[in-house]
Amino acid sequence: MYSDLERKIFRIYFNTSIHGKSPTLKELMRWTGKSEADVKETVKILLKKSLLVKDEKNNLIANRIKVKDL
């Protein structure tokens, strides 16, 4: 299972990556209402779970292949 924060951050990346963008740390903090440490830790967890991947420009994006697992 995924925590609420993991799902929320994944959805933010998913929705912004549709438009070819990646959210900043400040945007993630504002949109989730969480601290910098919480956001960074959750992003690391999502990377480990392969829900976030790096694109050719080294930006983090949602791994759409893993969407079914949510």
Backbone as a printed PyTorch tensor [residue, N CA C, xyz], in Angstrom:
tensor([[[  0.8220,  -1.1890,   0.0000],
         [  0.0000,   0.0000,   0.0000],
         [  0.8680,   1.2550,   0.0000]],

        [[  0.2750,   2.3220,  -0.4120],
         [  0.9740,   3.5960,  -0.4750],
         [  0.3360,   4.5750,   0.5130]],

        [[  1.1570,   5.4120,   1.0970],
         [  0.6310,   6.4220,   2.0250],
         [ -0.1010,   7.5020,   1.2340]],

        [[ -0.8870,   8.2860,   1.9560],
         [ -1.6050,   9.3870,   1.3040],
         [ -0.6340,  10.3580,   0.6350]],

        [[  0.4740,  10.6460,   1.3240],
         [  1.4530,  11.5770,   0.7630],
         [  2.1150,  10.9970,  -0.4850]],

        [[  2.4110,   9.6940,  -0.4850],
         [  2.9880,   9.0630,  -1.6820],
         [  2.0260,   9.1740,  -2.8580]],

        [[  0.7670,   8.8810,  -2.6200],
         [ -0.2260,   8.9720,  -3.7010],
         [ -0.3770,  10.4120,  -4.1940]],

        [[ -0.4010,  11.3530,  -3.2660],
         [ -0.5770,  12.7530,  -3.6360],
         [  0.5950,  13.2550,  -4.4770]],

        [[  1.8150,  12.9690,  -4.0360],
         [  2.9920,  13.4250,  -4.7830],
         [  3.0710,  12.7230,  -6.1390]],

        [[  2.7450,  11.4430,  -6.1820],
         [  2.7420,  10.7380,  -7.4650],
         [  1.7570,  11.3950,  -8.4290]],

        [[  0.5480,  11.7070,  -7.9390],
         [ -0.4630,  12.3250,  -8.8040],
         [ -0.0100,  13.7000,  -9.2840]],

        [[  0.6760,  14.4440,  -8.4290],
         [  1.2010,  15.7510,  -8.8420],
         [  2.1960,  15.5570,  -9.9790]],

        [[  3.1280,  14.6170,  -9.8100],
         [  4.1000,  14.3610, -10.8830],
         [  3.4040,  13.8620, -12.1360]],

        [[  2.4330,  12.9830, -11.9700],
         [  1.7090,  12.4430, -13.1210],
         [  1.0200,  13.5620, -13.8910]],

        [[  0.2970,  14.4150, -13.1840],
         [ -0.4570,  15.4910, -13.8350],
         [  0.4590,  16.5430, -14.4540]],

        [[  1.5590,  16.8830, -13.7970],
         [  2.4540,  17.8880, -14.3710],
         [  3.2720,  17.3150, -15.5200]],

        [[  3.5860,  16.0210, -15.4670],
         [  4.3970,  15.4350, -16.5450],
         [  3.6120,  15.3120, -17.8450]],

        [[  2.2940,  15.3030, -17.7580],
         [  1.4650,  15.3010, -18.9660],
         [  1.7840,  16.5360, -19.8080]],

        [[  2.0980,  17.6310, -19.1280],
         [  2.3930,  18.8950, -19.7910],
         [  3.8970,  19.1090, -19.9810]],

        [[  4.6840,  18.0590, -19.7530],
         [  6.1220,  18.1380, -19.9810],
         [  6.8730,  18.9170, -18.9240]],

        [[  6.2880,  19.0240, -17.7420],
         [  6.9270,  19.7690, -16.6660],
         [  7.1590,  18.8680, -15.4640]],

        [[  7.9720,  19.3680, -14.5600],
         [  8.2440,  18.6750, -13.3130],
         [  8.1120,  19.6970, -12.1920]],

        [[  7.3750,  19.3830, -11.1120],
         [  7.1810,  20.3720, -10.0490],
         [  8.4720,  20.6420,  -9.2760]],

        [[  8.5860,  21.8500,  -8.7600],
         [  9.7340,  22.1850,  -7.9190],
         [  9.4620,  21.7130,  -6.4990]],

        [[ 10.5090,  21.7000,  -5.7010],
         [ 10.3590,  21.3280,  -4.2980],
         [  9.3970,  22.2820,  -3.5940]],

        [[  9.5170,  23.5620,  -3.8660],
         [  8.6260,  24.5480,  -3.2340],
         [  7.1700,  24.3240,  -3.6430]],

        [[  6.9490,  23.9840,  -4.9060],
         [  5.5810,  23.6950,  -5.3470],
         [  5.0370,  22.4690,  -4.6350]],

        [[  5.8430,  21.4190,  -4.5280],
         [  5.4010,  20.2090,  -3.8280],
         [  5.0770,  20.5070,  -2.3740]],

        [[  5.9080,  21.3170,  -1.7300],
         [  5.6620,  21.6800,  -0.3370],
         [  4.3610,  22.4740,  -0.2090]],

        [[  4.1220,  23.4050,  -1.1170],
         [  2.9130,  24.2300,  -1.0720],
         [  1.6690,  23.3960,  -1.3640]],

        [[  1.7420,  22.5540,  -2.3900],
         [  0.5720,  21.7720,  -2.7960],
         [  0.2280,  20.6570,  -1.8100]],

        [[  1.2310,  20.1260,  -1.0890],
         [  0.9620,  19.0510,  -0.1330],
         [  0.8030,  19.5620,   1.2890]],

        [[  1.3250,  20.7460,   1.5660],
         [  1.2890,  21.2730,   2.9220],
         [  2.2750,  20.5820,   3.8530]],

        [[  3.2660,  19.9070,   3.2830],
         [  4.2490,  19.1590,   4.0650],
         [  5.5940,  19.8760,   4.0700]],

        [[  6.4450,  19.4600,   4.9980],
         [  7.7720,  20.0580,   5.1340],
         [  8.7090,  19.5740,   4.0230]],

        [[  9.8170,  20.2820,   3.8820],
         [ 10.8270,  19.9000,   2.8920],
         [ 11.3310,  18.4840,   3.1490]],

        [[ 11.5800,  18.1550,   4.4110],
         [ 12.0950,  16.8180,   4.7560],
         [ 11.0840,  15.7280,   4.3880]],

        [[  9.7980,  15.9630,   4.6690],
         [  8.7620,  14.9790,   4.3340],
         [  8.6550,  14.7720,   2.8300]],

        [[  8.6940,  15.8620,   2.0840],
         [  8.5790,  15.7710,   0.6230],
         [  9.7890,  15.0400,   0.0450]],

        [[ 10.9890,  15.3960,   0.4840],
         [ 12.2010,  14.7420,  -0.0350],
         [ 12.2020,  13.2540,   0.2760]],

        [[ 11.8090,  12.8930,   1.4950],
         [ 11.7770,  11.4760,   1.8800],
         [ 10.7680,  10.7080,   1.0360]],

        [[  9.6120,  11.3040,   0.7980],
         [  8.5810,  10.6440,  -0.0020],
         [  9.0190,  10.4870,  -1.4540]],

        [[  9.6810,  11.4890,  -2.0060],
         [ 10.1960,  11.3830,  -3.3720],
         [ 11.2250,  10.2550,  -3.4600]],

        [[ 12.0810,  10.1230,  -2.4580],
         [ 13.0610,   9.0250,  -2.4420],
         [ 12.3580,   7.6740,  -2.4220]],

        [[ 11.2920,   7.5700,  -1.6330],
         [ 10.5250,   6.3170,  -1.5630],
         [  9.9040,   6.0050,  -2.9260]],

        [[  9.3350,   7.0150,  -3.5740],
         [  8.7130,   6.8050,  -4.8940],
         [  9.7570,   6.4140,  -5.9430]],

        [[ 10.9600,   6.9540,  -5.8320],
         [ 12.0400,   6.5500,  -6.7400],
         [ 12.4180,   5.0910,  -6.5070]],

        [[ 12.5180,   4.6840,  -5.2470],
         [ 12.8540,   3.2920,  -4.9220],
         [ 11.7870,   2.3350,  -5.4450]],

        [[ 10.5360,   2.7590,  -5.3760],
         [  9.4230,   1.9250,  -5.8380],
         [  9.2180,   2.0200,  -7.3490]],

        [[ 10.0660,   2.7940,  -8.0150],
         [ 10.0090,   2.9980,  -9.4720],
         [  8.7210,   3.6610,  -9.9380]],

        [[  8.0660,   4.4040,  -9.0530],
         [  6.8920,   5.1650,  -9.4710],
         [  7.2940,   6.4900, -10.0790]],

        [[  8.4730,   6.9750,  -9.7170],
         [  9.0580,   8.1500, -10.3550],
         [ 10.3370,   7.7150, -11.0440]],

        [[ 10.5580,   8.2350, -12.2330],
         [ 11.7730,   7.9300, -12.9970],
         [ 12.3260,   9.2380, -13.5580]],

        [[ 13.5550,   9.1940, -14.0390],
         [ 14.1630,  10.3690, -14.6520],
         [ 14.0110,  10.2830, -16.1650]],

        [[ 13.6570,  11.4270, -16.7740],
         [ 13.5400,  11.4650, -18.2250],
         [ 14.8910,  11.7840, -18.8540]],

        [[ 14.8920,  11.9960, -20.1590],
         [ 16.1490,  12.2480, -20.8770],
         [ 16.8050,  13.5580, -20.4600]],

        [[ 16.0320,  14.4660, -19.8790],
         [ 16.5890,  15.7390, -19.4030],
         [ 16.9470,  15.6800, -17.9170]],

        [[ 16.8680,  14.4800, -17.3250],
         [ 17.1840,  14.2370, -15.9200],
         [ 16.1420,  14.8380, -14.9700]],

        [[ 14.9390,  15.1000, -15.4790],
         [ 13.8300,  15.5580, -14.6360],
         [ 13.0690,  14.3480, -14.1210]],

        [[ 12.5000,  14.4550, -12.9350],
         [ 11.6680,  13.3810, -12.4180],
         [ 10.2940,  13.4500, -13.0670]],

        [[  9.7920,  12.2930, -13.4830],
         [  8.4450,  12.2040, -14.0460],
         [  7.7800,  10.9480, -13.4890]],

        [[  6.4580,  10.8960, -13.5790],
         [  5.7150,   9.7210, -13.1390],
         [  5.9440,   8.5800, -14.1240]],

        [[  6.1730,   7.3910, -13.5810],
         [  6.3360,   6.2010, -14.4130],
         [  4.9420,   5.6630, -14.7180]],

        [[  4.4420,   5.9450, -15.8970],
         [  3.0690,   5.5890, -16.2460],
         [  2.8570,   4.0860, -16.3480]],

        [[  3.9060,   3.3280, -16.5210],
         [  3.7840,   1.8720, -16.5920],
         [  3.3180,   1.3150, -15.2510]],

        [[  3.7310,   1.9710, -14.1470],
         [  3.3990,   1.4930, -12.8100],
         [  2.0580,   1.9970, -12.2950]],

        [[  1.3130,   2.7390, -13.0880],
         [  0.0640,   3.3480, -12.6300],
         [ -0.9220,   2.2930, -12.1540]],

        [[ -0.9780,   1.1400, -12.7850],
         [ -1.9320,   0.1060, -12.4100],
         [ -1.7460,  -0.3540, -10.9720]],

        [[ -0.5320,  -0.2240, -10.4140],
         [ -0.2700,  -0.6690,  -9.0470],
         [ -0.9150,   0.2270,  -8.0110]],

        [[ -1.2650,   1.4570,  -8.3780],
         [ -1.8910,   2.3650,  -7.4310],
         [ -3.3330,   1.9800,  -7.2800]]])
